[in-house]
Amino acid sequence: MKTSPSLQKFAHKSDEFSRFMEEQQMNRCEPEVEKDIRRCLEPMLAYANAIQLEDELANPPDKLNMAAFHHHANHRQHFSLQGGAVFRHLCTLYANFKACTESFFKCFSLSIRAVEASYGYMCGSGHAAFERHADCFAEVENREQYVQCKRTASRAMDHATAELSGKSGIEGEQYLDGLCKAMDEYLHCCKPFVLETCGLDAWQLVSKITRESLRVSLPTCNLEQALQQLEMRPN
């Protein structure tokens, strides 16, 4: 009996999710080491939380979800263009994080890997390119239309998190699917404003850092086709 395409796709995603979980278990850092890594990460999380709170207070949603702030801090790089002073301060915090964790490179830490994926290029080899566009990104982030894109994405993340409620397995995969869908909608929403204000080169930078971040934080989320279409078909 032939397996339906939808079941094949689900099985493939399940295999990807399983491989990702197995990878995390290989050579994992000891709990005491992870505590040290989390302490190194605290300044970045605190800053992301402060920025998120500032955004929410300046543009209040229907219901201010204080419990979601820490969750948003871990995903904020997906829903921000990292403009102006925010970009520069995050790169300073990233350099401090690298110095703080340089002795932990022999074991696997998802926290270190996620920070590297999100900020390694932006604050490393791609720093000059981001610096050229940082002020323009800051201008886009202040536009009401863009704020609405980010607010909608944050609400979708809140909804996915509420639906999860500590579940795992297949339901955990559905949670990741919810985050992936939110990311897809966010990219389609913000793309016109980035292209119009900052140009195609700036959008390609956004696409690159998105790919790098999602490889770690949402490994089963495939937005490659959407990102390519967005790059090739500017308004």
Secondary structure, DSSP 8 states (H G I E B T S, - for coil): ----HHHHHHHHHHHHHHHHHHHHHTTB--HHHHHHHHHHHHHHHHHHHHHHHHHHHHS--SS--GGGHHHHHHHGGGG----HHHHHHHHHHHHHHHHHHGGGTTSB-HHHHHHHHHHTTTTTTTHHHHHHHHHHHHHHHTSHHHHHHHHHHHHHHHHHHHHHTT--THHHHHHHHHHHHHHHHHHHHHHHHHHHHH-HHHHHHHHHHHHHHHHHHSTT---HHHHHHHHH---
